[in-house]
Amino acid sequence: MPDFSRPRCAPPHEPRTLSIELDGVLRQVPGTYHRFGRLVGRFITAPCFRAVCAAGGECPAPMRMALHRPLATTDRRLIVLDDKRSRWVMSFATCYAGRRCVITGFYS
């Protein structure tokens, strides 16, 4: 049976770049906007963030950030723009090896 859930001419994801400021540091962060599939409507960044797990300890590898579209009630301080002028809400929750973690800054 053919898949009619997306047009054949549109790729399932699109590379974009975000401008994100954390702790006074502004960086251009590459990522992918997902048009279709499991992550539809999400923007997933490249792994470039430091995170701390709730169980204690810093994650040993850079983490990705998953962003979503803002609502009317979203705090404006959490909204960032991509290179297509689309608005995204930063989410600081992430997981590492099945553990809940919180993004605390850029990975250096």
Secondary structure, DSSP 8 states (H G I E B T S, - for coil): ----SS-SSS-SEEEEEEEEEETTEEEEEEEEEE-SSTTTT-EEE-S-EEEEETTSSB-SS-B--EEB---TTS-GGGEEEBTT--EEE---EEEETTEEEEEEEE--
